């Protein structure tokens, strides 16, 4: 038996050796754009190997897998292998038309990912896959009647033109949407968390009655989060059924949910750590035993604990949670675990993207120092301070562990610079002061130094102004600032809708500022002004006493000091934070005037969501003479216009002169307030430098403080548009008064240069 097997295998080997042919050469015919070397790399055989008849199938299979060829034939003659191929055509062009719902960039991105683009080899399989993905995208957005058609045009040079025609049709509308299984909350309350729904008054503008799988999915996630944050730890969505009508124009949605019962927090266990104290850990927690279980607060607690440890220098720490649900007691025990490695130190701090701003200007705002222990809070504070400068359109930060080290990282601050000033020459128009001839420079980052330079020569119907000022915010290494300037000004009060007078003035000022913290600083200044005042006939006798018909000079020495506190997260368009300024000014003895002013302004910004910001603002200003002196009439406050109460003409609110009822007297007390909703401009792809607002302004000015009456406040509602342009911020406002009285001068449209919300 063994002898027979041996003979059989011997004959088999002889047969193999007899049929096997040594490959002497390999030729490939029919190549046009693909190189011979590329083809040879994909072959399973090479010159010198033994070739069998069945090897031709292996060659054909290997080459078909490349998708390079649509036809392949293998011939062998006396050890010479000839492979005859016909290449797939190249895509000469891909033209997608008819899409309005899905952006062309998104469709091109999908086509490129499937290697269907100009210059790529054509594949019928890949084209069909592209069609399927486009169809799926339209179905996900509710376009059930959409049609996708392809056209293929093969050209003589073995290239191909592909056309994809999209007939979108209309999105299916939501006929009904129901939630089954809700007991703790009303169906109406839950449906409000879904961004789409049945037709109502607003859907004509929002089109939120159009079905979208993505929008429905987002709504279901909101419902789940709502239950998770209110103790329903067993909540789940059992089923979502979307029924399409026969004409594919309407859908009915039924959502089946299981609420379960509410749970409270049980035992909360904190990790034992040498890095932080138990007291610090307890203060970082956002949850308490006995409270309703809230998944959002658990996540916030994890973030808070991780930040606590990161501020101690442990960059790569992990905070995890272990939960134990007790179904009988309806409690959930939470155990936090902490895994922190070695202390991390900052190796290098790099700055990228600043082509104009000096490195030193950026570095002096960075609170995290090279060689110091890592601190997450200091890094975040550094980013915030850079954004507040207003020099950069965007600020990002990248952390890179140092190779070969387990306790060093590099920080890289990446900035994108924006225009911080402008040089202007020409004519401008303002709804307050009319046509103006301007020549000037205003630069908040002069030569990239972080210093502010302003030089202006302007002349309008009401105001002539020639001024120069310079501010160095880092006059000392401790961030003390210094400022100085000089000015000459002529004001025609009659043309500004205020008293009938003309004031010529010139002088200089010197200021110094001291920081109390990163958010708070005190600024003080001394300003000397020499006045020449000419009065008109409409002034009262007391006011005329402050004038000079012979234009004799009068002096003023004004000392001012302000306390400024700001936590705003952006210079131009903040979305969160507060800003408060308290300003006190007093005309010092030695001058011809004796008065003081106290002014307070406040702004608050609250993010409603990622796009909408709620803003509140208010101002109270009071002025009075002292030492039996009256407040100079030209130092009074005025109201009306875009800086105080929009909807009313500039400086026209408050008491009027009896001789000229068109002229406002101004007053000792000014009160203004306002609220607004601020959002980026819709339908504009990049609206980072634009904002829309809906606002309500209110306020007035009172001749003396005892005249204040709430029912004398004027108010207006309106819309605003703010745009940061190369020449500065532009503001446009359309207003309608809500409360006005006889004699009020209404101004429904205003615009300004140098104003943001």
C-alpha positions as CSV (number, residue, x, y, z in Angstrom):
1,X,0.0,0.0,0.0
2,X,2.8,2.4,0.9
3,X,4.6,1.5,-2.4
4,X,1.5,2.4,-4.4
5,X,1.1,5.8,-2.7
6,X,4.8,6.6,-3.3
7,X,4.5,5.7,-7.0
8,X,1.3,7.9,-7.2
9,X,3.0,11.0,-5.7
10,X,6.1,10.4,-7.8
11,X,4.0,10.4,-11.0
12,X,2.1,13.5,-9.8
13,X,5.3,15.4,-9.3
14,X,6.6,14.3,-12.7
15,X,3.3,15.5,-14.2
16,X,3.6,18.9,-12.5
17,X,7.1,19.4,-13.6
18,X,6.1,18.4,-17.1
19,X,3.2,21.0,-17.3
20,X,5.0,23.9,-15.4
21,X,6.7,26.4,-17.6
22,X,9.3,28.9,-16.4
23,X,8.2,32.5,-17.0
24,X,10.8,34.1,-19.3
25,X,9.0,37.5,-19.8
26,X,5.8,39.4,-19.0
27,X,4.3,41.9,-21.4
28,X,1.2,44.1,-20.9
29,X,-0.6,45.4,-23.9
30,X,-3.3,48.1,-24.0
31,X,-2.0,50.4,-21.3
32,X,-2.8,54.1,-21.8
33,X,-2.5,55.9,-18.5
34,X,-1.4,53.2,-16.1
35,X,2.3,52.4,-16.0
36,X,3.8,49.0,-16.6
37,X,5.4,49.0,-13.2
38,X,2.1,49.6,-11.5
39,X,0.6,46.5,-13.2
40,X,3.6,44.3,-12.4
41,X,3.3,45.2,-8.7
42,X,-0.2,43.7,-8.6
43,X,0.7,40.4,-10.3
44,X,1.0,37.3,-8.2
45,X,3.9,36.0,-10.4
46,X,7.1,37.4,-11.7
47,X,9.8,36.4,-14.2
48,X,11.5,33.1,-13.2
49,X,8.5,31.7,-11.4
50,X,6.8,28.5,-12.7
51,X,3.7,29.1,-14.7
52,X,0.7,26.8,-14.8
53,X,-2.4,27.1,-16.9
54,X,-4.6,27.9,-13.9
55,X,-2.3,30.8,-13.0
56,X,-4.0,32.9,-15.7
57,X,-7.2,33.0,-13.5
58,X,-5.1,34.3,-10.6
59,X,-3.6,37.1,-12.8
60,X,-7.0,38.1,-14.1
61,X,-8.5,38.1,-10.6
62,X,-5.6,40.2,-9.1
63,X,-5.9,42.8,-11.8
64,X,-9.7,43.1,-11.7
65,X,-9.4,43.9,-8.0
66,X,-7.5,47.1,-8.8
67,X,-10.6,48.5,-10.7
68,X,-8.1,49.7,-13.3
69,X,-9.5,47.5,-16.1
70,X,-12.8,46.5,-17.6
71,X,-11.4,43.7,-19.8
72,X,-8.4,41.4,-19.1
73,X,-7.0,38.5,-21.2
74,X,-3.9,36.4,-20.5
75,X,-1.9,34.5,-23.2
76,X,1.2,32.3,-22.8
77,X,3.6,31.1,-25.5
78,X,6.8,29.2,-24.6
79,X,7.2,31.0,-21.3
80,X,6.3,34.4,-22.6
81,X,3.3,35.8,-20.8
82,X,1.2,38.5,-22.6
83,X,-1.5,40.3,-20.7
84,X,-4.0,42.2,-22.9
85,X,-6.0,44.8,-21.0
86,X,-8.6,47.4,-21.7
87,X,-8.5,50.3,-19.2
88,X,-11.5,51.7,-17.5
89,X,-12.1,55.2,-18.9
90,X,-11.1,58.2,-16.9
91,X,-13.6,60.6,-15.6
92,X,-13.3,63.8,-17.6
93,X,-16.0,65.7,-15.7
94,X,-18.6,65.2,-13.0
95,X,-21.6,67.6,-13.2
96,X,-24.3,67.5,-10.5
97,X,-27.3,69.7,-11.1
98,X,-30.7,70.4,-9.5
99,X,-29.5,70.4,-5.9
100,X,-30.7,73.2,-3.6
101,X,-31.4,71.3,-0.3
102,X,-27.9,69.7,-0.1
103,X,-24.9,72.0,-0.8
104,X,-22.8,71.2,-3.8
105,X,-19.7,71.1,-1.6
106,X,-21.2,68.3,0.4
107,X,-22.0,66.3,-2.7
108,X,-18.6,66.9,-4.2
109,X,-17.0,65.7,-0.9
110,X,-19.0,62.4,-1.0
111,X,-18.0,61.9,-4.7
112,X,-14.3,62.5,-3.9
113,X,-14.4,60.1,-1.0
114,X,-15.7,57.4,-3.5
115,X,-12.9,58.4,-6.0
116,X,-15.4,59.8,-8.5
117,X,-13.8,63.1,-9.6
118,X,-12.0,64.6,-12.6
119,X,-9.0,62.4,-13.5
120,X,-10.1,59.3,-11.5
121,X,-10.8,55.9,-13.2
122,X,-14.5,55.3,-13.8
123,X,-16.2,52.5,-11.9
124,X,-19.9,51.7,-12.4
125,X,-20.1,50.2,-9.0
126,X,-18.8,53.4,-7.3
127,X,-21.1,55.6,-9.4
128,X,-24.1,53.5,-8.2
129,X,-22.9,53.8,-4.7
130,X,-22.8,57.6,-5.0
131,X,-26.3,57.7,-6.4
132,X,-27.5,55.6,-3.4
133,X,-25.8,57.9,-0.9
134,X,-27.4,61.0,-2.5
135,X,-30.8,59.2,-2.4
136,X,-30.3,58.3,1.2
137,X,-29.4,61.9,2.1
138,X,-32.6,63.2,0.5
139,X,-34.8,60.5,2.2
140,X,-33.2,61.5,5.5
141,X,-34.4,65.1,5.0
142,X,-37.9,64.0,4.0
143,X,-37.7,64.3,0.2
144,X,-39.4,61.0,-0.6
145,X,-40.4,62.0,-4.1
146,X,-36.9,63.0,-5.1
147,X,-35.4,61.4,-8.2
148,X,-31.7,61.0,-9.0
149,X,-30.8,60.3,-12.7
150,X,-27.4,59.6,-14.2
151,X,-26.1,60.2,-17.7
152,X,-22.8,58.7,-18.9
153,X,-21.2,59.9,-22.1
154,X,-18.2,57.9,-23.3
155,X,-15.8,59.9,-25.4
156,X,-13.4,58.7,-28.1
157,X,-10.2,59.3,-26.0
158,X,-11.4,56.8,-23.4
159,X,-12.7,59.4,-21.1
160,X,-16.2,59.8,-19.7
161,X,-18.5,62.6,-18.8
162,X,-20.9,62.0,-15.9
163,X,-24.0,64.0,-15.3
164,X,-26.2,63.6,-12.3
165,X,-29.6,65.3,-12.5
166,X,-31.5,65.7,-9.2
167,X,-35.2,66.3,-9.1
168,X,-35.7,67.2,-5.5
169,X,-39.5,67.5,-5.3
170,X,-41.0,68.7,-2.1
171,X,-40.2,67.5,1.4
172,X,-43.0,65.6,3.1
173,X,-44.9,67.6,5.6
174,X,-45.8,66.3,9.1
175,X,-49.5,65.5,9.2
176,X,-49.5,64.3,12.8
177,X,-47.0,63.5,15.5
178,X,-47.9,61.6,18.7
179,X,-46.1,60.5,21.8
180,X,-47.4,57.4,23.6
181,X,-46.5,56.4,27.1
182,X,-46.0,59.8,28.6
183,X,-47.6,60.1,32.1
184,X,-45.4,62.5,34.1
185,X,-45.3,65.2,31.5
186,X,-47.9,66.3,28.9
187,X,-47.5,65.4,25.3
188,X,-47.5,69.1,24.4
189,X,-44.5,69.8,26.7
190,X,-42.5,66.9,25.2
191,X,-43.4,67.8,21.6
192,X,-41.9,71.3,22.2
193,X,-38.5,69.6,22.5
194,X,-38.7,68.3,18.9
195,X,-37.6,71.0,16.4
196,X,-40.2,69.8,13.8
197,X,-44.0,69.4,14.1
198,X,-47.3,70.0,12.5
199,X,-48.3,73.1,10.6
200,X,-48.9,76.3,12.6
201,X,-48.6,80.1,12.2
202,X,-44.8,80.1,12.3
203,X,-44.1,77.2,10.0
204,X,-44.8,79.4,7.0
205,X,-41.5,81.2,7.9
206,X,-39.5,78.4,9.5
207,X,-40.7,75.4,7.5
208,X,-40.5,73.3,10.7
209,X,-43.4,71.2,9.5
210,X,-41.1,69.6,6.9
211,X,-40.1,66.1,7.9
212,X,-36.4,65.4,8.5
213,X,-34.9,62.2,10.0
214,X,-32.0,64.2,11.4
215,X,-34.3,66.8,13.1
216,X,-36.5,64.0,14.5
217,X,-33.4,62.2,15.9
218,X,-32.2,65.4,17.5
219,X,-35.6,65.9,19.1
220,X,-35.7,62.3,20.5
221,X,-32.2,62.9,22.0
222,X,-33.6,66.1,23.7
223,X,-36.5,64.2,25.1
224,X,-34.2,61.5,26.5
225,X,-31.9,64.1,28.0
226,X,-34.9,65.8,29.6
227,X,-36.0,62.5,31.3
228,X,-32.4,61.6,32.2
229,X,-32.0,65.0,33.9
230,X,-35.2,64.6,35.9
231,X,-34.6,61.3,37.6
232,X,-36.0,58.8,35.1
233,X,-33.0,56.5,34.9
234,X,-35.0,53.7,33.2
235,X,-36.4,55.9,30.5
236,X,-36.1,54.6,26.9
237,X,-37.7,55.1,23.5
238,X,-39.3,51.8,22.6
239,X,-40.2,52.6,19.0
240,X,-40.5,55.3,16.5
241,X,-42.8,54.7,13.5
242,X,-42.9,57.1,10.5
243,X,-45.7,56.3,8.1
244,X,-45.6,57.8,4.6
245,X,-48.8,58.6,2.7
246,X,-49.4,57.0,-0.7
247,X,-48.6,60.2,-2.5
248,X,-45.3,60.5,-0.5
249,X,-46.3,64.1,0.6
250,X,-47.3,63.5,4.2
251,X,-45.9,61.6,7.2
252,X,-47.5,60.5,10.5
253,X,-45.1,60.0,13.4
254,X,-45.8,57.9,16.4
255,X,-43.2,57.8,19.3
256,X,-43.6,55.1,21.9
257,X,-41.7,55.8,25.2
258,X,-41.3,54.1,28.6
259,X,-40.8,56.5,31.5
260,X,-40.2,54.3,34.4
261,X,-40.0,55.7,37.9
262,X,-37.9,58.6,39.3
263,X,-34.6,57.9,41.1
264,X,-32.7,60.0,43.6
265,X,-29.0,60.1,44.3
266,X,-27.9,57.6,46.9
267,X,-24.4,57.3,48.4
268,X,-21.8,59.5,46.7
269,X,-18.3,58.3,47.1
270,X,-15.3,60.5,46.4
271,X,-11.8,59.2,45.6
272,X,-9.0,59.5,48.2
273,X,-6.2,61.4,46.7
274,X,-3.0,63.1,47.9
275,X,-3.3,65.6,45.0
276,X,-6.5,67.4,46.3
277,X,-8.3,67.6,49.7
278,X,-11.7,66.1,50.4
279,X,-13.0,69.6,50.9
280,X,-11.9,70.6,47.5
281,X,-13.5,67.5,46.0
282,X,-16.8,68.2,47.8
283,X,-16.9,71.8,46.6
284,X,-16.3,70.6,43.0
285,X,-19.4,68.3,43.0
286,X,-22.6,69.4,41.4
287,X,-24.8,66.7,43.0
288,X,-26.1,65.9,46.5
289,X,-27.5,62.8,48.1
290,X,-31.3,62.8,48.1
291,X,-31.6,65.0,45.0
292,X,-33.3,63.8,41.9
293,X,-30.9,61.9,39.7
294,X,-29.6,64.2,37.0
295,X,-27.3,62.8,34.3
296,X,-26.2,66.3,33.2
297,X,-25.1,67.2,36.7
298,X,-23.1,63.9,36.9
299,X,-21.3,64.9,33.7
300,X,-20.7,68.4,35.0
301,X,-19.3,66.9,38.2
302,X,-16.8,64.8,36.2
303,X,-15.7,67.9,34.3
304,X,-15.4,69.9,37.5
305,X,-13.3,67.2,39.3
306,X,-11.1,66.9,36.2
307,X,-10.6,70.6,36.1
308,X,-9.8,70.7,39.8
309,X,-7.0,68.1,39.4
310,X,-5.8,69.7,36.1
311,X,-5.4,73.0,37.9
312,X,-3.1,71.2,40.3
313,X,-0.8,70.3,37.4
314,X,-2.1,66.8,36.5
315,X,-2.7,67.2,32.8
316,X,-3.5,63.5,31.9
317,X,-5.9,62.7,34.8
318,X,-9.0,60.6,34.2
319,X,-12.2,60.9,36.3
320,X,-14.6,58.0,35.9
321,X,-17.9,57.1,37.5
322,X,-19.2,53.8,38.8
323,X,-23.0,53.6,39.3
324,X,-25.1,51.2,41.3
325,X,-28.8,51.4,40.6
326,X,-31.1,50.1,43.5
327,X,-34.4,49.4,41.8
328,X,-36.2,48.7,45.1
329,X,-35.1,51.9,46.9
330,X,-35.1,53.9,43.6
331,X,-31.7,55.3,44.3
332,X,-28.5,55.5,42.3
333,X,-25.1,55.4,44.1
334,X,-22.3,57.2,42.4
335,X,-18.6,56.4,43.0
336,X,-16.1,58.7,41.4
337,X,-12.6,57.3,40.6
338,X,-9.5,59.4,39.9
339,X,-6.5,58.2,38.0
340,X,-3.8,60.9,37.9
341,X,-0.2,60.5,36.8
342,X,2.8,62.6,37.4
343,X,2.8,66.4,37.6
344,X,3.0,68.0,34.2
345,X,5.1,71.0,33.4
346,X,5.0,73.5,30.5
347,X,8.1,73.0,28.3
348,X,7.6,75.6,25.5
349,X,4.9,78.1,24.6
350,X,4.8,78.7,20.8
351,X,2.8,81.3,19.0
352,X,1.6,80.9,15.4
353,X,-0.4,83.1,13.0
354,X,0.7,86.6,14.2
355,X,2.1,88.3,11.1
356,X,1.8,91.8,12.6
357,X,1.3,91.6,16.4
358,X,4.6,91.2,18.2
359,X,5.1,88.0,20.2
360,X,5.7,90.0,23.4
361,X,2.2,91.6,23.1
362,X,0.7,88.1,23.0
363,X,2.9,86.6,25.6
364,X,2.2,89.2,28.2
365,X,-1.5,88.2,28.1
366,X,-0.7,84.5,28.7
367,X,-1.0,83.5,32.3
368,X,0.6,80.1,31.9
369,X,4.4,80.4,32.0
370,X,7.1,78.2,30.6
371,X,8.6,75.9,33.2
372,X,5.5,76.3,35.5
373,X,3.1,73.5,36.6
374,X,0.3,72.9,34.2
375,X,-2.9,74.7,35.0
376,X,-6.1,74.3,32.9
377,X,-7.7,77.5,34.4
378,X,-4.6,79.6,33.5
379,X,-4.7,78.3,29.9
380,X,-8.4,79.1,29.6
381,X,-7.8,82.6,31.1
382,X,-5.0,83.2,28.6
383,X,-7.3,82.3,25.7
384,X,-10.0,84.6,27.1
385,X,-7.6,87.5,27.5
386,X,-6.3,87.2,24.0
387,X,-9.9,87.3,22.6
388,X,-10.7,90.4,24.7
389,X,-7.9,92.3,23.0
390,X,-9.9,92.5,19.8
391,X,-6.7,92.0,17.7
392,X,-7.7,88.5,16.6
393,X,-10.6,87.0,14.7
394,X,-9.9,83.6,16.2
395,X,-7.8,82.2,19.0
396,X,-7.0,78.4,19.4
397,X,-4.7,76.5,21.6
398,X,-3.0,73.1,20.9
399,X,-1.3,70.9,23.6
400,X,1.5,68.6,22.5
401,X,3.2,66.1,24.8
402,X,7.0,66.3,24.5
403,X,8.5,63.2,22.9
404,X,10.6,61.1,25.3
405,X,9.1,62.7,28.4
406,X,6.1,61.8,30.5
407,X,5.8,65.1,32.4
408,X,6.3,67.9,29.8
409,X,4.0,69.4,27.2
410,X,4.3,72.2,24.7
411,X,1.5,74.8,24.3
412,X,0.9,76.4,20.9
413,X,-1.4,79.4,20.6
414,X,-2.7,79.8,17.1
415,X,-4.2,83.3,16.3
416,X,-5.8,84.7,13.2
417,X,-5.3,88.4,13.1
418,X,-8.0,90.9,12.2
419,X,-8.0,94.6,11.3
420,X,-7.6,96.7,14.4
421,X,-7.7,100.1,12.9
422,X,-8.1,102.2,9.8
423,X,-6.7,105.1,7.9
424,X,-9.5,107.2,6.4
425,X,-9.8,110.1,4.1
426,X,-13.0,111.3,2.5
427,X,-16.6,112.1,3.2
428,X,-18.9,110.2,5.6
429,X,-22.5,110.6,6.6
430,X,-24.1,110.4,10.1
431,X,-27.7,110.7,11.0
432,X,-26.6,112.7,14.0
433,X,-24.2,115.3,12.7
434,X,-24.7,115.2,8.9
435,X,-22.0,115.2,6.2
436,X,-18.5,115.1,7.6
437,X,-15.0,115.5,6.0
438,X,-12.6,113.1,7.7
439,X,-8.9,112.5,7.8
440,X,-7.6,110.2,10.4
441,X,-6.0,107.1,11.8
442,X,-7.4,104.9,14.5
443,X,-5.3,102.0,15.5
444,X,-5.7,99.8,18.6
445,X,-2.6,97.8,17.8
446,X,-0.2,100.4,16.5
447,X,2.7,98.7,14.6
448,X,1.8,95.4,16.3
449,X,2.9,96.9,19.7
450,X,-0.5,96.7,21.4
451,X,-0.5,100.5,21.8
452,X,-3.4,102.6,20.8
453,X,-3.0,105.6,18.5
454,X,-5.7,107.9,17.4
455,X,-5.3,111.0,15.3
456,X,-8.3,112.7,13.8
457,X,-9.2,115.7,11.7
458,X,-12.9,115.9,11.0
459,X,-15.3,118.7,10.1
460,X,-19.1,118.5,9.8
461,X,-22.0,121.0,9.9
462,X,-22.1,120.7,13.7
463,X,-18.6,119.7,14.9
464,X,-15.0,120.4,14.1
465,X,-12.6,118.1,15.8
466,X,-8.8,117.8,15.7
467,X,-7.4,115.4,18.2
468,X,-4.5,113.1,19.0
469,X,-4.2,110.4,21.7
470,X,-1.8,107.6,22.6
471,X,-2.2,104.8,25.1
472,X,0.4,102.2,26.2
473,X,-1.5,99.5,28.1
474,X,1.8,98.0,29.4
475,X,3.8,101.0,30.4
476,X,5.3,98.9,33.2
477,X,5.8,95.2,33.5
478,X,3.0,95.1,36.0
479,X,0.5,96.1,33.4
480,X,0.2,99.8,34.4
481,X,-1.0,101.9,31.5
482,X,-0.3,105.5,30.5
483,X,-2.2,107.7,28.1
484,X,-1.9,111.2,26.8
485,X,-3.4,113.4,24.2
486,X,-4.3,116.9,22.9
487,X,-7.3,118.2,21.2
488,X,-9.1,121.2,19.6
489,X,-12.8,121.2,19.1
490,X,-15.6,123.5,17.9
491,X,-19.2,122.6,18.6
492,X,-22.4,124.2,17.3
493,X,-25.0,123.2,19.8
494,X,-27.8,124.6,17.6
495,X,-27.1,122.1,14.8
496,X,-26.9,119.2,17.3
497,X,-30.5,119.9,18.4
498,X,-29.4,121.2,21.8
499,X,-28.9,124.7,23.2
500,X,-28.2,127.7,20.9
501,X,-24.5,128.1,21.7
502,X,-21.1,127.7,20.2
503,X,-18.1,126.3,22.1
504,X,-14.4,126.5,21.0
505,X,-12.1,124.4,23.2
506,X,-8.6,123.1,23.3
507,X,-6.4,121.3,25.8
508,X,-4.6,118.2,26.8
509,X,-5.0,115.1,29.0
510,X,-2.8,112.7,30.9
511,X,-4.0,109.3,32.3
512,X,-2.7,106.4,34.3
513,X,-4.2,102.9,34.9
514,X,-3.6,100.2,37.4
515,X,-4.9,96.6,37.2
516,X,-6.5,95.1,40.3
517,X,-7.0,91.7,38.7
518,X,-7.3,90.2,35.2
519,X,-10.9,91.5,35.1
520,X,-10.7,94.8,37.0
521,X,-8.7,97.9,36.7
522,X,-8.7,101.5,37.9
523,X,-8.0,104.4,35.5
524,X,-7.4,108.0,36.4
525,X,-6.8,111.1,34.3
526,X,-6.3,114.8,34.5
527,X,-7.6,117.0,31.7
528,X,-7.0,120.7,31.1
529,X,-9.4,122.5,28.8
530,X,-9.6,126.2,27.8
531,X,-13.1,127.2,26.6
532,X,-14.5,130.0,24.6
533,X,-18.3,130.1,24.7
534,X,-20.7,132.2,22.6
535,X,-24.4,132.1,23.6
536,X,-27.5,132.5,21.4
537,X,-30.8,134.0,22.3
538,X,-32.6,130.8,23.4
539,X,-30.6,130.3,26.6
540,X,-31.9,131.3,30.0
541,X,-30.4,134.2,31.9
542,X,-28.5,131.8,34.2
543,X,-27.1,130.0,31.3
544,X,-26.0,133.2,29.6
545,X,-24.0,134.1,32.7
546,X,-21.7,131.2,31.8
547,X,-21.1,132.6,28.3
548,X,-18.9,135.4,27.0
549,X,-20.0,137.7,24.3
550,X,-16.4,138.9,24.0
551,X,-15.1,135.3,23.7
552,X,-12.9,135.6,26.8
553,X,-11.2,132.4,27.8
554,X,-12.3,130.1,30.7
555,X,-10.3,127.3,32.2
556,X,-11.3,123.8,33.4
557,X,-9.2,121.3,35.3
558,X,-11.1,118.0,35.3
559,X,-10.0,115.0,37.4
560,X,-11.6,111.7,36.5
561,X,-11.3,108.2,37.9
562,X,-13.0,105.0,36.8
563,X,-13.4,101.4,38.1
564,X,-13.8,99.0,35.3
565,X,-14.8,95.3,35.6
566,X,-15.2,93.0,32.6
567,X,-15.7,89.3,32.2
568,X,-16.8,89.5,28.6
569,X,-15.6,86.7,26.4
570,X,-15.1,88.7,23.2
571,X,-14.2,92.3,22.2
572,X,-16.8,92.9,19.4
573,X,-19.5,90.4,19.9
574,X,-19.5,88.8,23.4
575,X,-21.9,86.0,24.1
576,X,-21.4,85.8,27.8
577,X,-20.1,87.9,30.7
578,X,-20.6,91.3,32.3
579,X,-19.1,94.7,32.0
580,X,-19.5,97.4,34.7
581,X,-18.0,100.9,34.7
582,X,-18.2,103.4,37.6
583,X,-16.9,106.8,36.6
584,X,-16.4,109.9,38.8
585,X,-15.3,113.3,37.5
586,X,-14.8,116.6,39.3
587,X,-13.8,120.0,38.1
588,X,-11.0,121.0,40.4
589,X,-10.5,124.4,42.1
590,X,-8.2,126.6,40.1
591,X,-10.5,126.4,37.1
592,X,-13.6,128.6,36.3
593,X,-16.1,125.7,36.8
594,X,-17.0,123.7,39.8
595,X,-19.1,120.6,39.2
596,X,-18.9,116.8,39.5
597,X,-20.3,113.9,37.6
598,X,-21.0,110.3,38.7
599,X,-21.8,107.8,36.0
600,X,-22.4,104.0,36.0
601,X,-22.9,101.7,33.1
602,X,-23.5,98.0,33.0
603,X,-23.9,95.3,30.3
604,X,-24.7,91.7,30.7
605,X,-24.7,88.9,28.0
606,X,-26.3,85.5,28.5
607,X,-26.1,82.7,25.9
608,X,-29.6,81.2,25.2
609,X,-28.1,78.7,22.8
610,X,-25.1,78.5,20.5
611,X,-26.6,81.2,18.2
612,X,-28.7,83.5,20.3
613,X,-27.5,85.9,23.0
614,X,-29.6,87.9,25.5
615,X,-28.3,91.3,26.4
616,X,-29.2,93.7,29.2
617,X,-27.8,97.1,29.6
618,X,-28.3,100.1,31.8
619,X,-26.9,103.6,32.6
620,X,-27.4,106.1,35.4
621,X,-25.6,109.4,35.2
622,X,-25.8,112.3,37.6
623,X,-24.1,115.7,37.5
624,X,-24.2,118.7,39.9
625,X,-22.4,121.9,40.6
626,X,-20.8,122.5,44.0
627,X,-19.7,125.5,46.2
628,X,-22.9,127.4,45.1
629,X,-21.9,127.0,41.5
630,X,-24.4,125.8,38.8
631,X,-23.6,122.8,36.5
632,X,-22.4,124.4,33.3
633,X,-25.3,124.0,30.7
634,X,-22.9,122.5,28.2
635,X,-21.9,119.8,30.6
636,X,-25.5,118.5,31.0
637,X,-26.5,115.0,29.8
638,X,-28.7,114.5,26.7
639,X,-30.8,111.6,25.5
640,X,-32.0,110.3,22.2
641,X,-30.2,108.5,19.4
642,X,-28.4,105.2,18.9
643,X,-26.1,105.6,22.0
644,X,-29.0,106.2,24.5
645,X,-32.6,105.7,23.3
646,X,-33.0,104.6,19.7
647,X,-36.2,105.7,17.9
648,X,-35.8,109.3,18.9
649,X,-33.7,112.0,17.2
650,X,-30.2,112.6,18.6
651,X,-30.1,114.7,21.8
652,X,-33.8,115.7,21.6
653,X,-35.4,114.1,24.7
654,X,-36.0,115.8,28.0
655,X,-37.0,119.4,28.8
656,X,-37.1,122.0,26.1
657,X,-36.3,125.7,26.2
658,X,-39.4,127.9,26.5
659,X,-38.0,130.2,23.8
660,X,-37.3,127.5,21.4
661,X,-39.3,124.3,21.9
662,X,-37.2,122.4,19.4
663,X,-34.1,122.6,21.5
664,X,-33.4,120.3,24.4
665,X,-32.0,121.8,27.6
666,X,-30.4,118.5,28.8
667,X,-30.4,117.7,32.4
668,X,-28.6,116.6,35.6
669,X,-29.9,113.1,35.5
670,X,-29.8,110.6,32.7
671,X,-31.3,107.1,32.9
672,X,-31.3,104.6,30.1
673,X,-31.8,100.9,29.8
674,X,-32.3,98.2,27.2
675,X,-32.7,94.6,26.4
676,X,-31.9,92.8,23.1
677,X,-31.7,89.4,21.5
678,X,-28.6,89.1,19.3
679,X,-27.9,86.5,16.6
680,X,-25.6,85.9,13.6
681,X,-27.1,86.8,10.3
682,X,-29.1,83.9,8.9
683,X,-28.5,82.6,5.3
684,X,-25.0,84.1,5.3
685,X,-22.4,81.4,5.2
686,X,-19.8,83.4,7.2
687,X,-21.4,85.9,9.5
688,X,-18.7,86.1,12.2
689,X,-18.4,89.8,11.7
690,X,-22.1,90.5,11.5
691,X,-25.0,90.5,14.0
692,X,-28.7,91.1,14.0
693,X,-30.6,92.2,17.0
694,X,-34.2,92.8,18.2
695,X,-34.1,95.4,21.0
696,X,-36.2,97.6,23.3
697,X,-34.6,100.8,24.6
698,X,-36.0,103.1,27.3
699,X,-34.8,106.2,29.0
700,X,-34.9,110.0,29.4
701,X,-33.0,112.9,30.8
702,X,-34.3,115.1,33.7
703,X,-33.4,118.8,34.3
704,X,-32.9,118.0,38.0
705,X,-32.9,114.7,39.8
706,X,-36.1,115.3,41.7
707,X,-38.0,115.6,38.4
708,X,-37.5,111.8,37.8
709,X,-40.8,110.1,37.0
710,X,-41.0,106.6,35.6
711,X,-44.0,107.5,33.4
712,X,-41.8,110.1,31.7
713,X,-39.5,107.4,30.3
714,X,-39.5,107.1,26.5
715,X,-39.2,103.7,24.9
716,X,-38.9,102.1,21.5
717,X,-38.7,98.7,19.9
718,X,-36.7,97.9,16.8
719,X,-34.2,95.9,14.8
720,X,-30.5,96.5,14.5
721,X,-27.7,95.3,12.2
722,X,-24.0,95.6,13.2
723,X,-21.2,94.9,10.8
724,X,-17.4,94.9,11.5
725,X,-15.9,96.4,8.4
726,X,-12.3,97.4,7.4
727,X,-13.3,101.0,8.2
728,X,-14.7,100.2,11.6
729,X,-18.0,98.9,13.1
730,X,-21.2,100.0,11.3
731,X,-24.6,100.1,12.9
732,X,-28.0,100.4,11.3
733,X,-31.2,100.7,13.4
734,X,-34.9,100.6,12.5
735,X,-37.1,101.7,15.4
736,X,-40.7,102.4,16.4
737,X,-41.5,104.3,19.6
738,X,-43.6,102.5,22.2
739,X,-44.1,105.5,24.4
740,X,-43.9,109.1,23.2
741,X,-45.5,112.4,23.9
742,X,-46.3,115.6,22.1
743,X,-43.1,117.4,21.1
744,X,-40.9,114.3,20.8
745,X,-38.8,114.1,17.7
746,X,-39.0,110.6,16.3
747,X,-36.2,109.1,14.3
748,X,-37.2,105.7,12.9
749,X,-33.9,105.0,11.0
750,X,-30.4,105.7,12.2
751,X,-26.9,104.6,11.3
752,X,-23.5,105.1,12.9
753,X,-19.8,104.3,12.5
754,X,-18.1,102.9,15.5
755,X,-20.9,101.2,17.3
756,X,-21.6,97.5,18.1
757,X,-24.3,95.9,20.2
